[in-house]
Amino acid sequence: MTRSELFSQIQQKSSFLCVGLDPDLEKIPRHLLSEPDPIFSFCKAIIEETADFAVAYKPNIAFFEALGAKGWETLAKVAEFIPKDIFTIADAKRGDIGNTSKLYAKAFFESMNFDSVTVAPYMGKDSVSPFLEFDNKWVILLALTSNPGSMDFQLIEDKAGKPLYQSVLEKSQEWGSPENLMYVVGATRGELIGKVRVLAPDHFFLVPGVGVQGGSLSEVAQFGMNSSCGLLVNSSRGIIYASSEKDFAQAARREAEKLQLEMKDLLEKYL
Ligand SMILES: O=c1ccn([C@@H]2O[C@H](COP(=O)(O)O)[C@@H](O)[C@H]2O)c(=O)[nH]1
């Protein structure tokens, strides 16, 4: 999907919501466990009920690969089931030496036709570039993550006082463009989102961390929105586990709609 197609989805749906698919066999409603593929049944119902409000889906690969070969099969079915006009993110946090990265890219972009994959910047240019060589596909590079451990490395300053996440943003903009490179910027980093926006004015940010992790949607929009919105805000557990009963998909729909309505107001305010 191109940047302008993504922006037009955002405008059509008045939404920049990414629904995170983190399906855990221990958390999905018990009645699904008798289905032939409980994780697929769960994701399918969530997608059917939230697709009106979502511009992106982000399956987190860990939740599928933990189930072995069956999990990979389920992931492929989920990826295939997501409506084609909705942006897809393989949250896999990959990156390795060049020839290995190339095969990771093929796995997610060719075998499974995802629009994007999350990539770790730690191994540098030759580990990221292979993912950038596919037409209309995206790298979403970890810049400033939402977890407490992000402070261990990402905020370390060099001798000139420049934090590591800033070097990641500056250097990586030599490898990709706002047409094929996004950044992960955690919603829990409210005070820093504005700084990241100054460093990457035109790039889209994938923003996890609203909902269960406590990030503020309004703060993210205030400091992070640009003239093409520039934001995909993810919520996983807050939507998909809104109920653990038979009404789980309807409860997910209500949570997704709540976020979308807030997003509509924020788009009217800042765009
Ligand atoms: O910095 C990051 C990068 C990725 N994630 C992932 O996003 C979702 C968040 O789930 P919630 O349930 O909405 O908290 C999950 O898949 C993480 O692995 C992140 O949280 N922070």
The ligand as a Gaussian input file, in Angstrom:
#p B3LYP/6-31G(d) Opt

LIG

0 1
 O        7.397000      -0.260000      21.568000
 C        6.616000      -1.182000      21.364000
 C        6.658000      -1.959000      20.224000
 C        5.703000      -2.933000      20.054000
 N        4.746000      -3.140000      20.981000
 C        3.725000      -4.177000      20.685000
 O        2.455000      -3.513000      20.512000
 C        1.431000      -4.250000      21.143000
 C        0.870000      -3.470000      22.305000
 O       -0.134000      -4.197000      22.963000
 P       -1.136000      -3.580000      24.057000
 O       -1.912000      -4.755000      24.511000
 O       -1.989000      -2.553000      23.380000
 O       -0.314000      -3.005000      25.139000
 C        2.054000      -5.580000      21.539000
 O        1.928000      -6.476000      20.448000
 C        3.522000      -5.232000      21.746000
 O        4.367000      -6.317000      21.555000
 C        4.703000      -2.364000      22.097000
 O        3.838000      -2.515000      22.985000
 N        5.651000      -1.393000      22.262000

